Every structure is written in structure tokens, then in C-alpha cells.
Amino acid sequence: MVISTEAVYIFIGIITLCGSIYTFFDKKNPRRISSALFYFLYAVTLMCAKVIPPFYIGLIVLAIVVLAGLNRVQKGHYGEAPREEREKNRKRLGGWLFLPALLIPLLTVAGVEGVGSHKLAGRFIFDQSNVTMVSLAVGTAIALIVAWLMTKSSPLTSVKESRRLLESIGWAAVLPQMLAMLGTIFNSAGVGTAVSSAVDHIIPANSLFWAVFAYCVGMALFTMIMGNAFAAFPVMTAGIAIPLIIQHFGVNADRVAAIGMFAGYCGTLMTPMAANFNIVPAALLDLKSKYHVIRAQVPTAILLLAVNIVIMYLVAR
Amino acid sequence: MVLIGVAVVIVGFLIRLNPLLVVTVAGLVTGLIAHQSLYSIITQFGEAFETNRYMAIFIATLPVIGLLERHGLREQAERLIGRIRAATTGRILMLYLLLREVTAALGITSIGGAAQTVRPLIAPMAEGAVEAKYGSIPEDTQQEVRAHAAAVDNIGVFFGEDIFIAVGAVLLMKGFFDQNHIKSTPIDMGLWAIPTAAAALVIHCIRLYLLDRRIKRRMTGESTSTTSTEEGANLGDLN
């Protein structure tokens, strides 16, 4: 392919790496060396994970965790534009400011739908293993160039600004990957089968309602543990839905699966383990509590879980 | 026994230790209980970290967003909303919820996202609606509005995307049933996703309506206690 996922990882690695250099020289950051090291190591894993053996990546990850865990990663000083300067530029650029911001989603969609399946000289233009991600990266690269031309600012300014944003996210940026890592260990250690056999013991075998209830609540709870409904689905469906709902009561598998997966999504809305949906956005939006997004989602999630149980029961009856 | 790792996670999050530390310790504990070697556990750490790098893609959007914010993007989004008289926080978020859910149902999930859409556009608009109407936004209200903006982004995409039959979730379910020799059809799965998707839209819109009412009660309750003349002058300017 012409643009590979590795190229994208190198792109985001460079952004992180450049930021870490500024952090190293940031005299106003009380922990500038350990903070810089944190982002530097993260940049190394992003750029070089394909060439460094997994064991050593694992060691680097442990070092990253120790730096964050001992509170050695702190914010510095970013030379933000004063309100007057922002206001002056805003007046000059006006509505045009929206152009690059809108270009990102529009170009991403165009990339996925248009360029994604096309070939150039017999090779796919975008890496087929993750077309959406490559499209997003290409979209942002084009938007970035447009933004440079429009604002007439130097690439260094955007490096500094991305450092400001990345450091306001801080350790939460690494959390999604760490949780995926934990999911892998849970899988290989057999946590899933342990959970579904525990649930099996609790529910009465001849009640359709309780089987539906156990499956939906089980999907939500196990998704909360794993942070991912896709990890919960095979375990819970094989453990509860197939033997009890589909085979014993003869309910159509499509309906059970579609609604059961949504029960899992209700769990996703309620767990810090789904960090890329719940914790990273909280950090990105400068929320004081990293759990604020979850708190906003919980009432909807619980109501929807109840709705899913009712719908599945009505469909199955 | 392996469930001890799960307990470590729950306790760790509850006593508010650094999540990175909690997750790592839980991983090590679970692996060791399952009689895996330390070398094997750390290797799995490395492999999983490598394959999940795609989760860091939001970093790619930061240079553009940061640059635009430096040039007043958030202020511009707030001003745009200030000019639309009917705009309230709840209504803006309802509209975004609908847009997000419908586009996701058509298979277009990359149109939203916390980094590329919520932070630069949706959150400032939702905050701007409060400022335009009441002249200012207290910090607790601002935090709540932002949290709701992120929540809408998630809820919209989660309950919309499964209607589209080529999405990962539907393919996963199909593959799983094939493995277990149970007949399944992706079209029916997409169809049976619609009732929940509609319920999500209705339930969350009601909550957003209540959010609007809460903001109104809070803001009008506070403005009577502060200098009402200044407040009135601001309102006069903006309406």
C-alpha cells in the first residue's frame, strides 16, 4: 500500500516526540525531565513498536507506568495566546476558522468512502488493515496545511499547541492502550469463562425472563470489567444466550445478538475501563473530574439497559 | 482465582489510585495467578500495546485543533451560536445526537469524536448557548455542559452504528454464530438494532431537555442575586 498504518504511527510519534523536546526545556515545569521522559518513551513506542521486540516494548511500558504512577508527569507552561491576540485573529479569520476543523471529518469520510478501496499502480492507496485511521491521519494532515496557510503561522506553533493539548490529557492518553493490554491478559488467563460460569450458577434455568435479565446485565457488567463489549459478547453469548435463550427457548439468534450487544454498550458508557470513550474525552475537555463524562452517561445507560431487557423479553416471548 | 485481577481493578479505581498503575498491577497479578511467567506477561503487554496503537490516533488531530484554538476557533463557535436565538445547550446537543446517530447508522462513524469534533466545535457551541442567553457561564455549569457534549458523542455513535450491517460489531456477531453453527443474517441484526437505537434517542433527548431546564433554573436563580442591571444590559445586547 502507499500509505501504511506504520507511517501514521510515525506521524503521531513525531508530534509526541517534538512535544517532549519542548517539555525537556520547559523551565516552568517542576518535573520537566521526568515529564519529558514520559512523552519521549511514549513516542518511541508509537514509532518503533514494529521493530523493537515485544518484551522490550513491555519494559518501556512499565517505565511509562512508573513515571505516571509516581506522579512524575506534570503540566508546564505553554505560552498560550492572550485573549486579545485570539480575539484579533478571530476577527481577521472569522468563519474561515471552521474550514480546517470541518475538513477533518469530511476528508476522513471522503477517504474511507472514496479513496479507501482504490488502487494506484496495483497497490491500495490506504493500508487496508485500518482504512479509517489512515483516512483520518491524511485528513488531518491536509487540514493542517490549510490551517498553516490560512493563519500564516509556522509549523512550530502547531507543535507547541499540540503539546499544550497532549499534556492537558497527560497520562490518560496512554490509558486506552493499557486497558487493551489488560484485556489481553484477562483473556489468556480465562477471566471470561470464570465470570460466565459464575453467572450460570445464579440464574434459574427455566425462566425466560431471568435468562434474558442475566444475559443483558451480564453483558453490561462484563463489558464494564473488560472495557469493551466485543470482548464480552463471545463469552456471555456462549455462556448464557446460546444454551438458555436461543437453544432452550428457541429465540431467533439475530434479535438476541443485536439487543445483547447494545446491553453491552450500556456497560461501555458506565466504565472507566473504556478509557478512549470516557476518560480521554474528559481530559481533552479539561474536566476537573476524569469521571464526569461517565456520570453524565450513567442515567441514560441504566434506562437503556432496562429498555433492552424489556425489548428482548417481548421479542422472545 | 483469576477474578482477583478484576477485584484489583475495582478496588484500585474506587480508592482513586493512578489508573495506569491499577491496570498494570491487575495485569501482573492476573497473569501470575494463571501461572504465566513474568517474561510472557511483559511480552503480552508489549504485543497488546503495539497492536492497539490505533487508539492514539486522536493525537494526529491535535496540531490542527491547537492551532485553530490559538486563532480563536472556540470563541468563533460561541459567537455563531450566540446569533441563533432559538439555540440552547440542550437543543444543540439534541441536534448533534441525531446527526451522530443517523450518520453512524449509515456507516459514517468518523464524522464525530472527542478530539476532532466535540472539543473544537460542539462543546464551545453548547457553552456559547449558555453565555449568549445568560451573559456568563459559571464553572460548574460549564463542566456539566462539556461532560454532556462528550456523552452525546458516545451515545450517538454507539446506538447508531449497529444498524449499519458492515460495522465491526455485526460482523463479529455473524462470525461468532457461524463458529457455533447457528444461522444468522446481518440484515436482521441491523433491523433489530433499530428499537434500541430509537429508545436511546428518545431517552437521551429527554435528559437533554431536563439539562436545559436545570441550567435555566440555575442561571435565573443566580442572576437575581447578582447585579441585575448589568445582567439585563448584557441580555439586551445579545437578544
HADDOCK unambig.tbl for C-alpha pairs under 7 A between the chains (distance, minus, plus):
assign (segid A and resid 12 and name CA) (segid B and resid 59 and name CA) 5.95 0.50 0.50
assign (segid A and resid 12 and name CA) (segid B and resid 60 and name CA) 5.43 0.50 0.50
assign (segid A and resid 46 and name CA) (segid B and resid 53 and name CA) 6.65 0.50 0.50
assign (segid A and resid 49 and name CA) (segid B and resid 50 and name CA) 5.55 0.50 0.50
assign (segid A and resid 54 and name CA) (segid B and resid 43 and name CA) 5.13 0.50 0.50
assign (segid A and resid 54 and name CA) (segid B and resid 46 and name CA) 4.37 0.50 0.50
assign (segid A and resid 54 and name CA) (segid B and resid 47 and name CA) 5.22 0.50 0.50
assign (segid A and resid 55 and name CA) (segid B and resid 42 and name CA) 5.70 0.50 0.50
assign (segid A and resid 55 and name CA) (segid B and resid 43 and name CA) 4.10 0.50 0.50
assign (segid A and resid 55 and name CA) (segid B and resid 46 and name CA) 5.76 0.50 0.50
assign (segid A and resid 57 and name CA) (segid B and resid 46 and name CA) 4.67 0.50 0.50
assign (segid A and resid 58 and name CA) (segid B and resid 42 and name CA) 4.93 0.50 0.50
assign (segid A and resid 58 and name CA) (segid B and resid 43 and name CA) 5.80 0.50 0.50
assign (segid A and resid 58 and name CA) (segid B and resid 45 and name CA) 5.06 0.50 0.50
assign (segid A and resid 58 and name CA) (segid B and resid 46 and name CA) 3.89 0.50 0.50
assign (segid A and resid 59 and name CA) (segid B and resid 42 and name CA) 6.80 0.50 0.50
assign (segid A and resid 65 and name CA) (segid B and resid 20 and name CA) 5.79 0.50 0.50
assign (segid A and resid 65 and name CA) (segid B and resid 21 and name CA) 6.05 0.50 0.50
assign (segid A and resid 69 and name CA) (segid B and resid 18 and name CA) 5.62 0.50 0.50
assign (segid A and resid 69 and name CA) (segid B and resid 20 and name CA) 6.62 0.50 0.50
assign (segid A and resid 69 and name CA) (segid B and resid 21 and name CA) 5.43 0.50 0.50
assign (segid A and resid 81 and name CA) (segid B and resid 70 and name CA) 6.04 0.50 0.50
assign (segid A and resid 86 and name CA) (segid B and resid 70 and name CA) 6.07 0.50 0.50
assign (segid A and resid 86 and name CA) (segid B and resid 71 and name CA) 5.04 0.50 0.50
assign (segid A and resid 86 and name CA) (segid B and resid 72 and name CA) 4.89 0.50 0.50
assign (segid A and resid 87 and name CA) (segid B and resid 72 and name CA) 6.25 0.50 0.50
assign (segid A and resid 89 and name CA) (segid B and resid 71 and name CA) 5.27 0.50 0.50
assign (segid A and resid 89 and name CA) (segid B and resid 72 and name CA) 6.61 0.50 0.50
assign (segid A and resid 90 and name CA) (segid B and resid 71 and name CA) 5.72 0.50 0.50
assign (segid A and resid 90 and name CA) (segid B and resid 72 and name CA) 4.86 0.50 0.50
assign (segid A and resid 90 and name CA) (segid B and resid 76 and name CA) 6.75 0.50 0.50
assign (segid A and resid 94 and name CA) (segid B and resid 76 and name CA) 6.82 0.50 0.50
assign (segid A and resid 97 and name CA) (segid B and resid 68 and name CA) 6.59 0.50 0.50
assign (segid A and resid 97 and name CA) (segid B and resid 73 and name CA) 5.84 0.50 0.50
assign (segid A and resid 101 and name CA) (segid B and resid 65 and name CA) 6.99 0.50 0.50
assign (segid A and resid 104 and name CA) (segid B and resid 116 and name CA) 7.00 0.50 0.50
assign (segid A and resid 105 and name CA) (segid B and resid 110 and name CA) 6.35 0.50 0.50
assign (segid A and resid 105 and name CA) (segid B and resid 111 and name CA) 4.58 0.50 0.50
assign (segid A and resid 105 and name CA) (segid B and resid 112 and name CA) 6.93 0.50 0.50
assign (segid A and resid 106 and name CA) (segid B and resid 111 and name CA) 6.87 0.50 0.50
assign (segid A and resid 108 and name CA) (segid B and resid 110 and name CA) 6.63 0.50 0.50
assign (segid A and resid 109 and name CA) (segid B and resid 108 and name CA) 6.65 0.50 0.50
assign (segid A and resid 109 and name CA) (segid B and resid 110 and name CA) 6.45 0.50 0.50
assign (segid A and resid 109 and name CA) (segid B and resid 111 and name CA) 6.74 0.50 0.50
assign (segid A and resid 133 and name CA) (segid B and resid 57 and name CA) 6.91 0.50 0.50
assign (segid A and resid 137 and name CA) (segid B and resid 60 and name CA) 6.08 0.50 0.50
assign (segid A and resid 140 and name CA) (segid B and resid 60 and name CA) 6.61 0.50 0.50
assign (segid A and resid 140 and name CA) (segid B and resid 61 and name CA) 5.78 0.50 0.50
assign (segid A and resid 143 and name CA) (segid B and resid 64 and name CA) 6.79 0.50 0.50
assign (segid A and resid 144 and name CA) (segid B and resid 64 and name CA) 5.03 0.50 0.50
assign (segid A and resid 147 and name CA) (segid B and resid 64 and name CA) 6.75 0.50 0.50
assign (segid A and resid 158 and name CA) (segid B and resid 63 and name CA) 4.81 0.50 0.50
assign (segid A and resid 158 and name CA) (segid B and resid 64 and name CA) 6.79 0.50 0.50
assign (segid A and resid 158 and name CA) (segid B and resid 66 and name CA) 6.39 0.50 0.50
assign (segid A and resid 158 and name CA) (segid B and resid 67 and name CA) 5.23 0.50 0.50
assign (segid A and resid 159 and name CA) (segid B and resid 63 and name CA) 6.07 0.50 0.50
assign (segid A and resid 161 and name CA) (segid B and resid 63 and name CA) 6.30 0.50 0.50
assign (segid A and resid 161 and name CA) (segid B and resid 66 and name CA) 4.72 0.50 0.50
assign (segid A and resid 161 and name CA) (segid B and resid 67 and name CA) 6.08 0.50 0.50
assign (segid A and resid 162 and name CA) (segid B and resid 62 and name CA) 4.85 0.50 0.50
assign (segid A and resid 162 and name CA) (segid B and resid 63 and name CA) 4.62 0.50 0.50
assign (segid A and resid 162 and name CA) (segid B and resid 66 and name CA) 5.52 0.50 0.50
assign (segid A and resid 165 and name CA) (segid B and resid 62 and name CA) 6.64 0.50 0.50
assign (segid A and resid 165 and name CA) (segid B and resid 66 and name CA) 6.80 0.50 0.50
assign (segid A and resid 175 and name CA) (segid B and resid 20 and name CA) 6.18 0.50 0.50
assign (segid A and resid 176 and name CA) (segid B and resid 55 and name CA) 6.58 0.50 0.50
assign (segid A and resid 177 and name CA) (segid B and resid 49 and name CA) 5.53 0.50 0.50
assign (segid A and resid 177 and name CA) (segid B and resid 52 and name CA) 5.68 0.50 0.50
assign (segid A and resid 177 and name CA) (segid B and resid 53 and name CA) 6.70 0.50 0.50
assign (segid A and resid 177 and name CA) (segid B and resid 55 and name CA) 6.67 0.50 0.50
assign (segid A and resid 178 and name CA) (segid B and resid 20 and name CA) 6.95 0.50 0.50
assign (segid A and resid 178 and name CA) (segid B and resid 23 and name CA) 6.89 0.50 0.50
assign (segid A and resid 178 and name CA) (segid B and resid 49 and name CA) 6.72 0.50 0.50
assign (segid A and resid 179 and name CA) (segid B and resid 23 and name CA) 6.64 0.50 0.50
assign (segid A and resid 180 and name CA) (segid B and resid 48 and name CA) 6.55 0.50 0.50
assign (segid A and resid 180 and name CA) (segid B and resid 52 and name CA) 6.87 0.50 0.50
assign (segid A and resid 181 and name CA) (segid B and resid 45 and name CA) 5.51 0.50 0.50
assign (segid A and resid 181 and name CA) (segid B and resid 48 and name CA) 4.92 0.50 0.50
assign (segid A and resid 181 and name CA) (segid B and resid 49 and name CA) 6.07 0.50 0.50
assign (segid A and resid 182 and name CA) (segid B and resid 23 and name CA) 6.50 0.50 0.50
assign (segid A and resid 182 and name CA) (segid B and resid 27 and name CA) 5.28 0.50 0.50
assign (segid A and resid 184 and name CA) (segid B and resid 48 and name CA) 6.81 0.50 0.50
assign (segid A and resid 185 and name CA) (segid B and resid 27 and name CA) 6.07 0.50 0.50
assign (segid A and resid 185 and name CA) (segid B and resid 31 and name CA) 6.31 0.50 0.50
assign (segid A and resid 186 and name CA) (segid B and resid 30 and name CA) 6.89 0.50 0.50
assign (segid A and resid 189 and name CA) (segid B and resid 2 and name CA) 6.77 0.50 0.50
assign (segid A and resid 189 and name CA) (segid B and resid 30 and name CA) 6.76 0.50 0.50
assign (segid A and resid 189 and name CA) (segid B and resid 31 and name CA) 6.30 0.50 0.50
assign (segid A and resid 189 and name CA) (segid B and resid 34 and name CA) 5.40 0.50 0.50
assign (segid A and resid 191 and name CA) (segid B and resid 2 and name CA) 5.84 0.50 0.50
assign (segid A and resid 191 and name CA) (segid B and resid 3 and name CA) 6.21 0.50 0.50
assign (segid A and resid 225 and name CA) (segid B and resid 6 and name CA) 6.90 0.50 0.50
assign (segid A and resid 234 and name CA) (segid B and resid 176 and name CA) 6.80 0.50 0.50
assign (segid A and resid 253 and name CA) (segid B and resid 184 and name CA) 6.39 0.50 0.50
assign (segid A and resid 254 and name CA) (segid B and resid 184 and name CA) 5.69 0.50 0.50
assign (segid A and resid 254 and name CA) (segid B and resid 185 and name CA) 6.62 0.50 0.50
assign (segid A and resid 254 and name CA) (segid B and resid 188 and name CA) 6.01 0.50 0.50
assign (segid A and resid 254 and name CA) (segid B and resid 189 and name CA) 4.91 0.50 0.50
assign (segid A and resid 255 and name CA) (segid B and resid 189 and name CA) 6.11 0.50 0.50
assign (segid A and resid 255 and name CA) (segid B and resid 192 and name CA) 5.58 0.50 0.50
assign (segid A and resid 257 and name CA) (segid B and resid 173 and name CA) 6.78 0.50 0.50
assign (segid A and resid 258 and name CA) (segid B and resid 189 and name CA) 5.18 0.50 0.50
assign (segid A and resid 258 and name CA) (segid B and resid 192 and name CA) 5.97 0.50 0.50
assign (segid A and resid 258 and name CA) (segid B and resid 193 and name CA) 5.50 0.50 0.50
assign (segid A and resid 259 and name CA) (segid B and resid 193 and name CA) 6.33 0.50 0.50
assign (segid A and resid 265 and name CA) (segid B and resid 158 and name CA) 6.72 0.50 0.50
assign (segid A and resid 277 and name CA) (segid B and resid 154 and name CA) 6.69 0.50 0.50
assign (segid A and resid 281 and name CA) (segid B and resid 114 and name CA) 5.43 0.50 0.50
assign (segid A and resid 281 and name CA) (segid B and resid 150 and name CA) 6.40 0.50 0.50
assign (segid A and resid 282 and name CA) (segid B and resid 147 and name CA) 6.88 0.50 0.50
assign (segid A and resid 285 and name CA) (segid B and resid 119 and name CA) 6.12 0.50 0.50
assign (segid A and resid 285 and name CA) (segid B and resid 146 and name CA) 6.67 0.50 0.50
assign (segid A and resid 287 and name CA) (segid B and resid 143 and name CA) 6.04 0.50 0.50
assign (segid A and resid 292 and name CA) (segid B and resid 147 and name CA) 5.93 0.50 0.50
assign (segid A and resid 293 and name CA) (segid B and resid 147 and name CA) 4.63 0.50 0.50
assign (segid A and resid 293 and name CA) (segid B and resid 148 and name CA) 6.75 0.50 0.50
assign (segid A and resid 293 and name CA) (segid B and resid 150 and name CA) 6.49 0.50 0.50
assign (segid A and resid 293 and name CA) (segid B and resid 151 and name CA) 5.94 0.50 0.50
assign (segid A and resid 296 and name CA) (segid B and resid 147 and name CA) 6.26 0.50 0.50
assign (segid A and resid 296 and name CA) (segid B and resid 148 and name CA) 5.86 0.50 0.50
assign (segid A and resid 296 and name CA) (segid B and resid 151 and name CA) 6.46 0.50 0.50
assign (segid A and resid 297 and name CA) (segid B and resid 151 and name CA) 5.82 0.50 0.50
assign (segid A and resid 300 and name CA) (segid B and resid 203 and name CA) 6.67 0.50 0.50
assign (segid A and resid 300 and name CA) (segid B and resid 204 and name CA) 6.17 0.50 0.50
assign (segid A and resid 304 and name CA) (segid B and resid 200 and name CA) 6.47 0.50 0.50
assign (segid A and resid 308 and name CA) (segid B and resid 196 and name CA) 6.56 0.50 0.50
